[in-house]
Amino acid sequence: MRPVLWAKGLFHRHGTFRLEVEDLKVYPGEILAVLGPSGSGKTTLLRLLAGLFQPERGRVEGGRAAYLPQAPPLLRRSVLENAAFGLRLQGVAKREAWERARRLLARVGLAEKARQPAHLLSGGEAVRLALARTLLVETEVLLLDEPTASLDPANVAQVEALLAEAALEGRAVILATHDLFQAKRLAKRVVFLYLGQVVEEGEAKAFFQNPKDPRTQAFLQGRLLP
């Protein structure tokens, strides 16, 4: 199967931090979890894959990607207009965009707030709105940076169901998360970053049951890494 996104020989430097990813392929219909302690380079990697950062060397090849940052900005418009914004930018007619947005807002528990100004939403509601907007954009790849970090368990379950559904529809989902249980539930493959390096990569089941690198083992056991 041909990868839908392929990072080749990436090197990026920001101050004293360096990120190096020699070869990373992501395939249609899979969820790839990016794990690692804080400061390991998860967000930097997603921004490189999204084209928001330009690497000093190497390149990213593949299809269109939608990126959801940890603190997603919202427009000073209604919840419905925010959700439909990406579709409208892609040329989808207003009526169709709003109808599709309404359906997904119902899935994330925001149907009753569709006409409300988005800036009045709570933090968790704002995250769900931003996720709905990202999911609605017609792309082959979803790049999601801690999308459920501020959500309660019920809403986490809703979001995870939507991500699993997106993968079943053939979209590639790259999920940066600190939640090991979430990675176990969702991911087909896992990449473990440490100090800007890919320390271990593999099928999720083998990664969690039989990690090979001592740093991966320490991370999964909750021990502090040097």
Secondary structure, 3 states (H helix, E strand, C coil): CCCCEEEEEEEEEECCEEEEEEEEEECCCCEEEEECCCCCCHHHHHHHHHCCCCCCEEEEEECCEEEECCCCCCCCCEHHHHHHHHHHHCCCCHHHHHHHHHHHHHHCCCHHHCCCEHHHCCHHHHHHHHHHHHHHCCCCEEEEECCCCCCCHHHHHHHHHHHHHHHHCCCEEEEECCCHHHHHHHCCEEEEEECCEEEEEEEHHHHHHCCCCHHHHHHHCCCCCC
